[in-house]
């Protein structure tokens, strides 16, 4: 699989996002298995004139990173939705495409997932932990299932196929009225053959408009992915949460996620991707990733439960390379690859 996967990451051009990207890139090199040499295409969106991010961030020369800016007029029209959506629309050079959010780190390699995608071509992703209508505060209007029926009818898709189960059911909540859903995925980790990504990319903006015909929510791009898959009858496969593990999804307390680990210990014991977007209490992304000093202070603290402790240990293992600004010199692979990207050769 080496060289056969493109990784696509959306960011805003801020110090916090650059720091997240740095930890992600190092985690891929250190723990990514067959992904360690994969190209990392970073889609950048902001209402500003593009600038040379590579020059601003010298560490990027040591990793296979390329920056691509969203057209400013498109960003002005759609904001961060364009930054996420444009990843689906490139002329992919590798046969497989892996979409990753910036605010995650690889804790164990994804080799088995890549092999699964080769054997069975489909869109692979983890079903969302909770209902988009609950997260948007809309369940006081109608039930979760009724919302899916309304938006599917408005989009011309008929009856919603409630074939999936929200990933949080049975651990984070037990309400049977919010158990079943269509193939509605968290987009932190999405893997598919390039041809299927192209199929999605061709219609994604239109499906985003369809997703807002009945009601506008911040989850329109995730709903649009559902529409794009079902309208085109694309194959899809739900993944277990180990491939996109959010220690505290939404406003859920840390104790609730510890309960999740006790209910499904096999997922935490084999966690592959730690998605720290929504951690509350012991890792506030906006605060901890705001500066190197804040992150380094967090690394000195002691965890209060196994999940917190393990997450901190993963970051501690990545941090020395981040702080150094490049891989250790005794591993000459990084130098060879960096010179290749610069058009030079090692003697």
C-alpha positions, 0 to 999 in steps of 0.5 A, spaced: 500 500 500 506 504 500 504 510 495 497 508 494 494 512 499 493 520 499 491 523 505 487 530 505 486 534 511 482 541 512 485 547 516 484 554 517 491 558 517 492 559 524 497 557 529 493 552 533 491 548 526 499 548 524 500 545 531 495 540 530 497 538 523 504 538 526 502 532 531 498 529 526 504 528 521 509 526 526 504 521 528 503 518 521 510 518 520 511 514 527 505 510 528 502 510 521 505 503 518 504 503 511 501 510 511 508 513 514 510 515 507 503 517 504 502 524 501 499 529 506 495 534 502 492 540 506 486 544 504 487 551 507 481 556 507 480 563 509 478 570 507 485 572 506 490 572 500 494 565 500 501 565 502 507 560 502 505 556 509 511 552 507 516 557 508 512 559 514 513 552 517 520 550 516 518 543 519 514 541 513 520 540 509 521 534 512 514 531 511 510 529 505 506 535 505 503 539 500 498 546 501 492 547 497 488 554 498 481 554 497 479 559 492 478 566 496 471 567 493 469 560 494 471 561 502 467 567 502 461 564 499 461 557 504 466 558 509 469 552 512 464 548 509 468 549 502 475 547 506 472 540 508 468 539 501 474 541 496 478 535 499 473 530 495 474 534 488 481 533 487 484 530 481 487 524 486 493 521 484 493 515 488 488 509 488 485 510 495 484 517 499 484 518 506 480 524 509 482 526 516 481 532 520 487 535 523 485 534 530 487 527 531 493 523 532 494 516 529 495 511 535 496 505 532 497 503 524 491 502 519 494 497 515 488 492 516 483 497 514 487 499 508 487 491 506 480 491 507 479 497 502 483 493 497 479 487 498 472 490 498 472 497 495 467 501 499 466 508 503 469 506 510 467 511 516 465 511 523 457 512 524 456 519 528 456 518 535 449 522 536 444 524 532 445 531 528 438 533 530 440 532 537 446 536 537 443 541 533 438 542 539 432 540 534 429 534 537 424 538 541 420 539 534 420 532 532 423 526 533 430 523 530 427 518 525 421 524 523 427 529 522 430 524 517 424 522 514 423 530 513 430 531 510 430 525 505 423 527 503 425 534 501 431 531 498 427 527 493 430 520 496 424 517 499 424 513 505 430 514 509 434 507 510 435 506 517 441 501 517 446 504 521 446 505 529 449 511 532 456 509 535 454 512 542 448 508 543 448 503 548 454 507 552 453 514 551 446 514 551 440 508 551 434 512 548 431 507 543 428 513 539 435 515 537 438 508 536 438 507 528 440 512 522 442 512 515 449 511 513 451 518 517 458 518 518 463 522 522 468 525 517 474 525 521 476 519 518 473 517 511 477 512 507 475 510 500 478 508 493 479 515 489 473 513 484 468 513 489 471 519 492 470 522 485 463 520 485 462 524 491 465 530 490 462 531 483 455 532 487 457 534 494 455 541 493 449 540 490 447 535 496 449 540 501 444 544 498 439 539 498 441 537 506 438 544 507 432 544 504 428 542 510 432 545 515 439 548 516 444 545 521 452 545 522 452 538 520 450 539 512 456 536 509 455 530 513 448 529 511 450 531 504 455 525 504 449 521 506 445 523 500 451 523 495 452 515 497 445 513 497 443 517 491 448 514 487 448 507 490 455 507 492 457 501 497 459 503 504 461 500 510 461 502 517 467 502 522 468 501 529 469 507 533 477 504 534 478 508 527 475 514 530 475 514 537 473 521 540 474 521 548 469 525 550 464 527 544 460 533 544 458 536 551 459 529 554 463 528 560 469 524 561 466 519 566 461 518 560 466 516 555 470 512 560 463 508 561 464 507 553 470 504 554 468 499 559 462 497 555 466 496 549 473 495 552 475 491 545 475 498 542 479 502 546 484 496 547 485 497 540 484 504 538 487 506 532 485 514 531 484 519 537 480 524 535 481 530 540 476 535 537 471 535 543 474 533 549 472 536 555 475 538 562 482 535 561 484 537 554 481 543 551 483 543 544 482 551 543 486 552 549 491 546 549 493 547 542 493 555 542 501 555 544 507 550 545 507 552 552 500 550 553 501 543 550 508 542 554 504 544 560 499 539 559 504 534 558 507 534 565 500 533 568 497 526 571 491 523 568 485 521 572 483 515 568 486 510 563 483 514 557 486 520 559 493 517 561 494 513 554 492 520 550 497 524 554 502 518 553 501 518 545 502 525 545 508 525 549 511 520 544 510 524 539 512 531 542 520 530 542 520 530 534 515 536 534 519 540 539 526 538 535 522 540 528 525 534 524 525 527 525 532 524 529 538 524 524 540 517 526 534 515 522 536 517 515 529 515 511 526 522 513 533 526 509 532 522 503 525 523 502 526 531 504 531 531 499 527 528 494 521 533 495 526 538 494 529 535 487 536 534 490 539 527 491 543 524 498 550 522 496 
